[in-house]
């Protein structure tokens, strides 16, 4: 089975700066393809933070047929690995994506993968997000500006 991750980040961050609730819509996705040509594509990802519950949902496409939106991953993250760079910038490190029961079962049934709920799917980190509050009417679609970031770590929005 091959796995491809689209590192394109055209996501929009909508975050309550005074709370712990937010949502990121991500245009990229994941493609899993078996040796016999079966494929599962997970796209139109939505990253949701609601209190202690942090997860990723996505649209599931199997062999070209769009099926449904499912919870894909639970996010395991230590809040101490998020630092505020400025009033509108956060550095987020060490996000671990854990498979949900729904996607583990789908990958088992469709592709024959040996995976279980809670298996690590990916570790993401070191990316920078520019936050936009409701009073800012400018277009901040390029979230890659790291001009006030003094280190040389990877600031890509993967």
Secondary structure, DSSP 8 states (H G I E B T S, - for coil): -EEEE------EEEE-TTSSEEEEEEEEEEEEE-TTS-EEEEEEEEEEEETTEEEEEEEEEETTEEEEEEEEEEEE--GGGEEEEETTEEEE--EEEEE-HHHHHHHHHHH-----TT-EEEEE--EEEE---TT--S----TT--TT--S-S-----
